[in-house]
Amino acid sequence: MPASSPLAYDVFVADPIAQNVTDLVPNGDRRMFSPLSVTLVHGEQDAVLVDPPLTSVQAEAVGDWVEATGKNLTHVFATHGHGDHWFTAGVLAERFGAQVVASEGTIAEMHRNVSIRPHFWDRLFPGQIPDSPVTAVTVPGNRLALEGHDLLIVEVGHSDTDETSVLHVPDLELVVAGDVIYNGVHQYLAESGNGGRDAWREAIAVVEGLRPRRIVTGHKNKELDDDAARAIAETRLYLDATDELLAKHEDALGFFHAMLERFPERLNPGALWGGAVALYA
């Protein structure tokens, strides 16, 4: 059947927020959490929200943004299990009467993030994250329908964490890539050891094989566009530089400064520092 209306998408970027820690990043920055991208794919009447944010305040702002569009929100989709991409899914789903969906692997990772929440997420953001029971369900064939258009959940394996997926919108030549691709923000490397970066490269290749023209990344500099080829190339370059500079430096501090010199324009050096510490632990 022909699609009933053309699709479009919009992106809400939640600005970086401070972490509840006193130590500074070695370059003197305060420890911050990276900007978060929330994507609304919509037709004439209905919409699907991808990667709801972390905190209650962010969720309220996103909810007001969705409400202002006048669209009927049918689904809230999470690309992966890191809590910053789904902890407010339930709040937003309840507000709009939507259903939370994810891949089977992502749902397992959601449960893992709930288990570490007290000593990780709540320590960094005390009192800021709402209750977050795992309510996500899978959908048949990893496929959502939006006004006659297919939205495809594509599982890509490990990226900056395990069991990652992306949302492919063929009719927009769009991939909402979660943390498989980054856009002007330092990449989270803490889970990239022990072959993780090679697996991440494989995930990038899957996304590239979908032939998108536009990619919305889970963490982006809102001043940058969504050009797919550029974002893919820059994400690969960052991983290649990680391999190169890990081999040249004996400690986390040397690696951190070398990466910062290589990528001075990327946002949130604190994310880089956290990864450096983990990789050298």
Secondary structure, 3 states (H helix, E strand, C coil): CCCCCCCEEEEEEECCEECCCCCCCCCCCCCEECCEEEEEEECCCEEEEECCCCCHHHHHHHHHHHHHHCCEEEEEECCCCCHHHCCCHHHHHHHHCCEEECCHHHHHHHHHHHHHCCCCHHHHCCCCCCCCCCCCECCHHHEEEECCEEEEEEEEECCCCCCEEEEEEHHHCEEECCCCCCECECCCCCCCCCCHHHHHHHHHHHHHHCCCCEEECCCECCCCCCEHHHHHHHHHHHHHHHHHHHHHCCCHHHHHHHHHHHCCCCECHHHHHHHHHHHHC
